Amino acid sequence: MVKSPLLGWVRQMASQIDRELRGKLVSVYKPMRWIPCFLHRPIENVLKRFRAFPVIIEFHEGEKSYIEGLSEVKDCLTSHKRCKFHHEHQTIGSCSARMSVQAIQHMLTHCKHVKRVHFDREVKALLNVATPSVRADVLQQNGLTGRGITIAVIDTGVYPHSDLTARRNRIVAFRDFINNRTAPYDDNGHGTHCAGDAAGDGYSSNGQYRGPAPDADVVGVKVLDRGGSGSLSTIIAGIEWCINNRTRYGINVLSMSLGAPASQSAASDPLVRVTEAAWNQGMVVCVAAGNEGPDPGTISSPGISPRVITVGAVNDLNSPSRTDDQIAPFSSRGPTIDSLAKPDLLCPGVNIISLRAPNSYLDTSYKGNRIGSSYFTESGTSMATPICAGIVAQLLQKNPALTPDQVKERLLNTRTAWACQLMFRGAATSMHRSC
């Protein structure tokens, strides 16, 4: 850390500033090492006014603290330059904004309802003979196809592919937090692939490439841009939208093939907190473990949550047999930052064939991954996660009264002929081969 007396306020308020934001604030003062002391104060004033960072502001618990804290923060923003309010996040008692260093210092000093400030870090899509290999086809033969269940794919969007729309338009809702468009689209291609991994019906392949839940409905929530990146606050807004619209669209399952490096305990992580809020509202949340394996301690946020289902990837070697399956080298391993055993389950995630989004970023950048005119192959825990979400839809179709905790328990403990018996506890995987 820079040994400058000007950093006193950062040290004094360290407990209220997350580690990543503290590092950003310290970096503002680094030029001081080469500047004469008598110039420190005027230069500091300039830097504090003009350097700004995206932040998430967490308030103390309670509705009164949230309301009054929101008012305090908005007043602070209007009295400082280079500041902009972004979103309210009432579900987790927070809000997001862009704030100058000067405004952050003022807020922490004078806004009594502010508990902690987090850096609004970048979140990315996690990229690096599946349906038969998890025995989802056996369940389909018994009529368990996800009918009546809705899966929200929180990702880069969903392209209206024929495998989702031809027999029946199963894209029942679409919400765009990036460009505010109303019609379904996917300018990256990742979200469309994930939607097919969970719920593609194989219309364009005569049933060859089907997901576990080919009759499930899909809600597309676009929170990542064309390059597959987004901000923590945008992801939170997307999850909150699902919570607020759960009843309207009948959302039962959230599939989240995205994440960011875990920099703080799950109890303090805003993305974990909103994900667990969705879980508490009755939605089963499946999240990707990450693609930073094989090193230990590489589980991404929000996969570090002790509650949600964290999914890793296996390589099924293009065979429906389990005997030759291998954990994918890229699949992130535990323990988590809190020393918890994760991931919870493994699903296929290597060379998974699923839906192609024409002219999207991935489609134009990796033309060699195209399979015919309608499909695309990808690898990653991103692919394993929606396969798990599709199997959850099959479970919920058979037992719609199951709570998220009961669903997770069955997936972890079953030793019956259910498809979930082929997921392995304690490791992570990617997506299924036949979507």
C-alpha positions in Angstrom: 0.0 0.0 0.0 1.1 3.5 -0.7 2.6 5.1 2.5 0.8 8.4 2.1 -0.9 10.2 5.0 -3.6 11.1 2.5 -4.7 7.5 2.6 -5.7 7.8 6.2 -9.4 7.9 5.4 -9.1 4.6 3.4 -7.4 2.8 6.3 -9.8 4.2 8.8 -12.9 3.1 6.8 -11.3 -0.2 5.6 -14.1 -2.3 7.2 -16.7 -0.5 5.1 -14.9 -0.9 1.8 -14.5 -4.2 0.0 -11.0 -5.4 -0.9 -11.2 -4.8 -4.6 -12.5 -1.2 -4.2 -9.7 -0.5 -1.6 -7.2 -1.5 -4.2 -8.7 0.9 -6.7 -8.7 3.7 -4.2 -5.1 3.1 -3.3 -4.1 3.2 -7.0 -5.4 6.7 -7.2 -2.7 7.8 -4.8 0.2 6.0 -6.4 1.4 9.0 -8.4 2.1 10.8 -5.1 5.3 8.8 -4.7 7.0 10.9 -7.4 5.4 14.3 -6.5 6.9 16.8 -4.0 5.0 16.9 -0.7 3.9 20.5 -1.0 1.9 19.5 -4.1 0.1 16.6 -2.5 -3.0 18.4 -1.3 -3.9 20.2 -4.5 -3.2 17.2 -6.7 -5.1 15.0 -4.4 -8.1 17.3 -4.7 -8.0 17.1 -8.4 -7.6 13.3 -8.5 -10.5 12.8 -6.0 -12.8 14.9 -8.1 -12.0 13.3 -11.4 -11.4 9.7 -10.7 -14.6 7.7 -10.4 -15.6 4.1 -9.9 -18.8 2.0 -10.3 -19.9 0.9 -6.9 -22.6 -1.0 -5.1 -23.7 0.6 -1.8 -25.0 -1.7 0.9 -27.3 -0.2 3.6 -27.8 -1.4 7.1 -30.7 -3.9 7.5 -34.3 -2.6 7.7 -36.7 -0.8 5.4 -36.1 2.5 7.2 -32.4 2.3 6.7 -32.9 1.5 3.0 -35.2 4.4 2.4 -33.3 6.9 4.3 -29.9 5.6 3.1 -31.1 5.9 -0.5 -32.1 9.5 0.1 -28.7 10.2 1.7 -26.8 8.7 -1.2 -28.8 10.5 -3.9 -28.1 13.8 -2.1 -24.4 13.0 -2.0 -24.4 12.2 -5.7 -26.1 15.5 -6.7 -23.5 17.5 -4.7 -20.5 15.9 -6.4 -19.4 15.9 -10.0 -18.8 12.8 -12.1 -21.4 10.9 -10.2 -24.4 9.0 -11.6 -27.1 6.9 -9.9 -27.7 3.5 -11.6 -30.2 1.1 -10.0 -32.1 0.5 -6.8 -31.6 -3.1 -5.5 -34.2 -3.3 -2.8 -34.1 -7.1 -2.6 -30.7 -6.9 -1.0 -31.0 -3.4 0.6 -28.5 -1.8 -1.8 -28.2 0.5 -4.8 -25.6 1.1 -7.5 -24.0 4.2 -8.8 -20.8 5.7 -10.3 -19.0 7.8 -7.7 -15.9 10.0 -7.6 -13.4 9.2 -4.9 -14.4 12.5 -3.2 -18.0 11.4 -3.2 -17.1 8.0 -1.8 -15.2 9.6 1.1 -18.0 12.0 1.8 -20.6 9.3 1.8 -18.7 7.0 4.1 -18.1 9.9 6.5 -21.6 11.4 6.5 -24.2 8.8 5.4 -25.0 6.9 8.6 -27.1 4.3 6.9 -24.4 3.0 4.6 -23.0 -0.3 5.8 -20.4 -1.2 3.1 -19.3 -0.2 -0.4 -18.4 -2.8 -3.0 -16.7 -2.4 -6.3 -19.2 -3.0 -9.1 -16.9 -5.6 -10.7 -17.1 -7.1 -14.2 -19.0 -10.4 -14.6 -18.4 -12.6 -17.7 -20.0 -15.5 -19.4 -18.1 -18.6 -18.4 -16.8 -20.2 -21.6 -13.8 -22.2 -22.2 -23.5 -37.3 -25.7 -24.9 -35.3 -23.0 -28.6 -35.9 -22.7 -28.2 -39.7 -22.9 -25.1 -39.5 -20.6 -27.2 -38.1 -17.8 -30.1 -40.4 -18.6 -32.4 -37.4 -19.2 -33.7 -39.3 -22.3 -35.1 -42.1 -20.0 -37.1 -39.5 -18.2 -38.3 -38.0 -21.4 -39.6 -41.4 -22.5 -41.6 -41.5 -19.3 -43.2 -38.1 -20.1 -40.9 -35.9 -18.1 -40.0 -33.1 -20.6 -40.2 -30.0 -18.4 -43.7 -29.2 -19.5 -45.3 -26.6 -17.3 -41.9 -25.4 -15.9 -40.2 -22.1 -16.9 -36.4 -21.7 -16.9 -35.0 -18.1 -16.9 -31.6 -18.0 -18.7 -29.7 -15.0 -17.3 -27.1 -14.4 -19.9 -26.4 -12.6 -23.2 -30.0 -13.0 -24.5 -31.9 -15.7 -26.5 -32.2 -15.9 -30.3 -35.6 -17.1 -31.4 -34.2 -20.4 -32.8 -36.6 -22.9 -34.4 -35.8 -25.4 -31.6 -37.4 -22.9 -29.2 -40.2 -21.5 -31.4 -41.2 -23.8 -34.3 -43.6 -26.3 -32.6 -44.6 -23.7 -30.0 -43.0 -20.4 -29.1 -41.6 -21.3 -25.7 -39.8 -17.9 -25.2 -42.5 -16.6 -23.0 -40.7 -13.4 -21.9 -37.6 -11.4 -22.7 -36.0 -8.6 -20.7 -33.0 -6.6 -22.0 -30.8 -4.8 -19.4 -28.1 -3.9 -21.9 -29.8 -2.2 -24.9 -33.5 -2.1 -23.7 -34.8 -3.9 -26.8 -38.1 -5.7 -26.5 -37.9 -8.6 -29.0 -35.7 -11.6 -28.2 -32.2 -11.5 -29.6 -28.6 -12.6 -28.8 -25.7 -10.6 -30.2 -23.1 -12.9 -28.4 -24.6 -16.4 -28.9 -23.7 -17.7 -25.4 -27.2 -17.4 -24.0 -28.8 -19.0 -27.0 -26.5 -22.0 -26.6 -27.4 -22.2 -22.9 -31.1 -22.0 -23.6 -30.8 -24.9 -26.0 -28.7 -26.9 -23.6 -31.6 -26.8 -21.1 -34.7 -26.7 -23.3 -33.9 -27.2 -27.1 -36.4 -29.6 -28.6 -34.3 -30.8 -31.6 -36.7 -29.5 -34.2 -33.9 -28.7 -36.7 -32.1 -32.0 -36.2 -35.0 -34.5 -36.2 -34.6 -34.8 -32.5 -30.9 -35.5 -32.4 -29.9 -32.4 -30.4 -32.3 -32.1 -27.5 -32.0 -30.7 -24.0 -33.3 -32.5 -20.9 -36.5 -30.3 -20.9 -37.6 -29.9 -24.5 -41.1 -28.8 -23.5 -40.1 -26.3 -20.8 -40.7 -22.5 -21.3 -37.8 -20.1 -21.5 -37.4 -16.5 -20.2 -34.5 -14.7 -21.7 -32.8 -12.1 -19.4 -30.0 -10.2 -21.2 -27.5 -8.9 -18.7 -24.3 -9.4 -20.7 -23.2 -7.5 -23.8 -22.1 -8.6 -27.2 -18.6 -9.4 -25.8 -20.1 -11.5 -23.0 -19.4 -9.1 -20.2 -21.5 -7.2 -17.8 -21.4 -5.4 -14.5 -22.3 -6.8 -11.1 -25.1 -4.3 -10.7 -26.7 -5.3 -14.0 -26.7 -9.0 -13.1 -28.3 -8.1 -9.7 -31.0 -6.1 -11.6 -31.7 -9.1 -13.8 -32.1 -11.5 -10.9 -34.3 -9.0 -9.1 -36.5 -8.7 -12.2 -36.9 -12.5 -12.1 -37.9 -12.4 -8.5 -40.4 -9.6 -9.1 -41.8 -11.4 -12.2 -41.7 -14.9 -10.9 -45.5 -15.3 -10.5 -46.3 -13.5 -13.8 -44.2 -15.8 -15.9 -44.2 -18.9 -13.6 -40.4 -18.9 -13.3 -39.2 -22.0 -11.5 -35.5 -22.2 -12.3 -32.7 -19.8 -12.9 -29.7 -20.8 -15.0 -26.7 -18.6 -14.6 -23.6 -19.5 -16.7 -21.7 -16.4 -15.6 -19.4 -15.4 -12.8 -16.6 -13.3 -11.4 -13.6 -14.1 -9.3 -14.6 -14.5 -5.6 -13.0 -11.7 -3.7 -14.9 -11.8 -0.5 -16.9 -14.2 1.7 -20.3 -15.4 0.4 -22.0 -13.6 3.3 -20.7 -10.2 2.1 -20.9 -10.8 -1.7 -23.8 -8.8 -3.2 -24.2 -11.3 -6.1 -24.4 -14.2 -3.7 -27.0 -12.4 -1.6 -29.3 -11.6 -4.5 -28.9 -15.2 -5.8 -29.9 -16.6 -2.4 -32.8 -14.2 -2.3 -34.1 -15.8 -5.5 -33.6 -19.2 -3.9 -35.6 -18.1 -0.8 -38.4 -17.0 -3.1 -38.8 -20.6 -4.3 -36.6 -20.6 -7.5 -34.0 -23.3 -8.0 -30.8 -21.6 -8.9 -28.1 -23.4 -11.0 -24.8 -21.5 -11.4 -21.5 -22.4 -13.1 -18.5 -23.3 -11.0 -16.1 -21.5 -13.4 -13.4 -22.4 -15.9 -10.3 -21.7 -13.8 -9.4 -25.4 -13.1 -7.6 -27.6 -12.4 -6.2 -25.4 -9.6 -7.9 -25.6 -6.2 -9.8 -22.7 -4.7 -11.1 -21.4 -8.1 -14.9 -21.4 -7.7 -16.4 -18.3 -9.1 -19.0 -16.0 -7.5 -22.0 -16.6 -7.1 -21.0 -20.3 -7.2 -19.4 -19.9 -3.7 -22.9 -19.7 -2.2 -23.5 -22.6 0.2 -27.2 -22.7 -0.9 -27.4 -22.7 -4.7 -26.5 -25.6 -7.0 -23.0 -25.1 -8.3 -22.2 -27.1 -11.4 -18.9 -28.3 -12.8 -18.1 -30.0 -16.0 -17.1 -33.5 -17.2 -15.9 -34.7 -20.5 -18.3 -37.6 -21.6 -15.9 -38.5 -24.5 -18.9 -38.5 -26.8 -20.4 -41.6 -25.2 -23.5 -42.2 -23.1 -21.5 -44.5 -20.8 -20.4 -43.1 -17.4 -17.4 -45.4 -17.2 -15.1 -43.3 -19.4 -16.2 -39.8 -18.1 -13.5 -37.5 -17.0 -13.6 -34.2 -15.0 -12.8 -31.5 -17.5 -9.4 -29.9 -16.8 -10.8 -26.4 -17.0 -13.6 -27.0 -14.5 -13.1 -25.0 -11.3 -12.4 -26.8 -8.1 -13.1 -26.0 -4.4 -12.7 -25.2 -1.7 -14.5 -21.9 -1.9 -13.1 -18.7 -0.4 -15.0 -19.8 2.8 -13.5 -23.3 2.7 -16.7 -25.0 1.6 -16.7 -28.1 -0.6 -17.8 -27.1 -4.1 -19.0 -27.6 -6.8 -22.1 -29.7 -5.9 -22.6 -31.6 -9.2 -20.9 -32.5 -12.4 -22.6 -32.5 -15.9 -21.1 -32.9 -19.4 -19.5 -29.7 -20.7 -17.0 -30.5 -23.4 -17.8 -30.1 -27.1 -21.5 -29.6 -26.4 -23.7 -29.1 -29.5 -26.5 -26.7 -29.0 -28.3 -23.8 -30.7 -26.5 -21.3 -33.0 -27.3 -17.6 -33.0 -26.6 -16.5 -36.5 -24.3 -13.4 -36.9 -23.6 -13.2 -33.2 -20.2 -12.5 -31.8 -19.3 -16.2 -31.2 -20.9 -17.3 -34.5 -18.8 -14.9 -36.6 -15.6 -15.3 -34.5 -15.6 -19.1 -34.4 -17.0 -20.2 -37.7 -15.3 -23.6 -37.3 -17.6 -24.3 -34.3 -20.7 -24.4 -36.6 -22.5 -27.7 -36.9 -24.6 -27.5 -40.0 -26.7 -24.3 -40.3 -28.5 -24.5 -37.0 -26.1 -25.7 -34.3 -22.9 -24.7 -32.6 -20.4 -26.5 -30.4 -18.9 -25.0 -27.2 -17.2 -26.2 -24.0 -17.3 -24.9 -20.4 -19.1 -25.1 -17.1 -21.5 -22.7 -18.9 -22.8 -25.7 -20.8 -23.0 -28.0 -17.8 -25.1 -25.5 -15.8 -28.2 -25.3 -18.1 -28.1 -29.1 -18.5 -28.5 -29.3 -14.8 -31.3 -26.7 -15.0 -33.1 -28.9 -17.6 -32.9 -31.9 -15.2 -34.3 -29.7 -12.4 -37.2 -28.9 -14.7 -37.8 -32.6 -15.2 -37.8 -33.1 -11.4 -40.2 -30.2 -10.8 -42.6 -31.5 -13.5 -42.9 -34.7 -11.5 -42.9 -33.1 -8.1 -44.0 -29.4 -8.5 -44.3 -28.9 -4.7 -40.5 -29.5 -4.1 -38.7 -26.6 -2.5 -35.3 -25.5 -3.8 -33.6 -27.2 -0.8 -35.5 -30.4 -1.5 -34.5 -30.4 -5.2 -30.9 -29.9 -4.3 -31.0 -32.7 -1.7 -32.5 -35.1 -4.3 -29.9 -34.2 -6.8 -27.1 -34.8 -4.3 -28.4 -37.9 -2.6 -30.4 -39.9 -5.2 -29.3 -43.4 -6.0 -32.3 -44.3 -8.1 -32.8 -44.5 -11.9 -33.2 -40.7 -12.0 -31.0 -38.8 -14.4 -29.4 -37.0 -11.5 -27.8 -40.2 -10.3 -25.2 -39.7 -13.0 -24.0 -36.4 -11.6 -21.1 -36.7 -9.2 -21.1 -34.9 -5.9 -18.1 -32.7 -5.0 -16.9 -31.8 -8.5 -18.0 -29.5 -11.3 -18.9 -30.0 -15.0 -20.1 -28.2 -18.1 -22.8 -28.9 -20.6 -24.5 -31.8 -22.3 -23.7 -33.1 -25.7 -27.2 -33.6 -27.2 -29.1 -30.5 -26.3 
